Amino acid sequence: MKRQLPAICLAIFLVPAALAAVPELCGECRAERFATCGGLLEGAAVDANGGLWAVDLKSGRVLAIGDNGKCTERGNTGGQPNGAKFGPDGMLWIADKQKGLLKMDVRTGTVTPIVNSFHNEQLRGLNDLAFDAKGGVYFTEPYGSNALKPDGRVFYLPPGKDARLQLVSDGLSFPNGIVITNDGENLLVGEFALKRITSLVSPTSTNPFEFPLVVVSTQGGYGPDGMLMRPDGMLLAANFRAGEVLVWDAARRPLGSIRLPADAGLDTTNIAIRAGWLYITEGDKGEIWRVRLTK
């Protein structure tokens, strides 16, 4: 004779499943495999025409991802591309671990170096980048830093041909993903080695009462990787080695997680929204997954 579990026990078992979804964003958030490109995929980016792109940290490839999931190499940095975003000039700007800040003409595959030194010293390796409303670009430089050596840096390159690189912060523990708040006042930086997202004051901020603070902490995996912020203030972050994307509302209250299936890799690295879908790059198996959004 089978014994039925009391209702209180059933509720306990259902809690983990409920947390692995975000009803406010994608319902049950079921992920489907969209493309298999191989390599350590990073830098999910969407161009002005809605085309999806990614980069491969291992091989230097810059990939265009077709609507059929086909991965086509359209260029190569010759280094180790980590992050990628389309700039206001229509070029694909790339944060490369070896080559520094680059940009690529996706029509020709021509790669142009922008900057790889500060005060006559070579940068230690770039990870991710974000553009502000003026066309300036922020980027993270994590390599060499860790939980016990918080000397990772964030830089800002203002718009303009004669712009000089500016240091924003130099006290971070492996600064990884970076986004700018919708009002432009703050930079949210994923401190990968400390499992947290820290808010920094933008150099262009006009609010005298802002100061650096931790806005969220993460659990599981290694720490937050690529991030994005929606127009409604909702924040999403890939949780590397956890196989998931974490989601918070505009007040930074946790809404849940979007988890990849059991047969997917755990190395969720970057995210992008395109035509009503959330695209997720995964670095262990070199795959791109997607989740249909409900809002």
Secondary structure, 3 states (H helix, E strand, C coil): CCCCCCHHHHHHHHHHHHHCCEHHHHECCCEEEEEECCCCEEEEEECCCCCEEEEECCCCEEEEECCCCCEEEEEECCCCEEEEEECCCCCEEEEECCCEEEEEECCCCEEEEEECEECCEECCCCCCEEECCCCCEEEEECCCCECCECCEEEEEECCCCCCCCEEEEEEECCEEEEEECCCCCEEEEEEHHHCEEEEEECCCCCCCCCCCEEEEECCCCCEEEEEEECCCCCEEEEEECCCEEEEECCCCCEEEEEECCCCCCCCEEEEEEECCEEEEEECCCCEEEEEECCC
